[in-house]
Amino acid sequence: MSSLAARRGIAGSITMKAQPPFVAVIVGLAFEARIARAAPTARVFCGRGPEVTGALSAALGPDCSGIISFGVAGGLDPALRPGAQVIASAVVRDGVSIPTDEGWSRSLLRAHPGATHAPIASVEQAVTDPAGKSRLFETTGAAAVDMESHIAADLAAKHGLPLAVLRVVADPATRHVPHSAMQGMRPDGRTDGLAVLRSLMRRPSEIAGMIRIARDAWVARMALERSPQYLARSFAVPDVGSVVEVLPLATRLTGNPEMQR
């Protein structure tokens, strides 16, 4: 046998190694992505809308063990202050509730003993004013609101994957988010500082509000920034999972009483 044939024979006998399992982590902001990447099993998807949905959907194969929505959120429950942790019992959007994985949520609650276990609302347009937050709280009972968890929930339901949500409150329910803060938000999750400055030059009355929001964001970021070992535990999917269901909001699952915090 020629050396070329021998090499081909050896190559043909080699089987591809299976990819190591990973947890898909969806975030909305670049700094959240940097924090999440510290976990060795995390594959991070940053952004909003169709692009991040397409990227995450394309990555969901047999080596994906679950999907978690991670990062900051706006507070809806008036009792929650900046830095408060929310582990979702369900993701609520447009009158539909998708429950999170009970085993994973229970594991997260053990790792975060002070966290609130409650539904989280997810929207496509930011809720920036206290009146809007109050209405959403009254109609959904959600403790917080973000703009990414519905993407994670929809794909988890579609692919039959465990779902979890770990969010930290940045702006509380009573806080108005200035227009200038929203001007700096890019679709890819990065912040456009020049856009914020230009907006503040046109709206100098928002400077005090921007300082408050920056302080809130700093507190939330400190709550998110833990050791890689902490993140690895948070992103680990337990062996025991539950089937992801889509339920009408009126009959949503809120978890077992023992899981309520």
PyMOL commands that set and color helices and strands:
alter all, ss='L'
color gray80, all
select helices_A, chain A and resi 3-13+30-36+49-59+102-111+130-140+149-159+179-183+193-202+204-224+228-235+249-251+257-259
alter helices_A, ss='H'
color red, helices_A
select strands_A, chain A and resi 22-27+42-46+64-75+85-93+96-99+116-122+144-146+163-169+247-248
alter strands_A, ss='S'
color yellow, strands_A
deselect
rebuild
show_as cartoon
